[in-house]
Amino acid sequence: MILKDNAETRTEAAGYIAAGGVIAFRTDTFYGLGADPFDARAIRKIRLLKGREEAKPILLFDFR
């Protein structure tokens, strides 16, 4: 599902992330994956989606 960027969809995405979900978001040049970096289940989901092995690091970005 693709949603427009607005306050309502950001709140919905935050709830999904808080529940252990992974979201995709558009940036200027590509799409990124977003999740709670402190939720081991969410990090496993990102690794599976990307086909990333456990030993390879994942880039984290703090939007605060």
N, C-alpha and C positions, 0 to 999 in steps of 0.2 A: 504494500500500500504506500503510495506517495502522498504526503501531506504538505500543504503550504506552510511556510515558516511564519508562525505567529505565536502569541502568548499561550493560546489554548493548546496548540500542538506541542509546544515546548513543555508545558505542564504534563501533557499526556506522555511524552517521551521520558520525562523525568520519573514518572510513575512506573513506566515499563522498565527502565534501568534499575530503579529501586527494587523491583521484583525479580532481578537477576537476568533481565532481558538484554539483548544487544540491538542497537539501532544502527542504521546507515544514514550518513548525512553528507550533503554536498559541500565541497569547499571550492575555492577559486579554480583549482586545477584537477581535482579528482574527488572521489568519495572516500569517506573515512568510516570507521566502525567505532561506535561509542558504547561503553559499558562502565560499570562500577569497577575501578581497578582494585578494590579491596574485596571483591566477590570472586572467590576462586572458581565458582561454576561459570560465571560470565567470562572470565579469562579463558577457561577451557573451551567455551563456545567460540570465542574469537580465534583461538588456535585451530580449532576444527574448520571453521569457515575459511581461514586463510591457508590451511594445509601447513601450518607452521609447527615445526617440531619443538618439543619442550625446552631444549637447550638454547634456542634462539630467542633473543629478547624481543619484547613488544614495546614500541614507542608509546609513551604516555604524555598527554598534554593536559594541563590544568587550565580550564576555562574560567576559573574564578577571577 
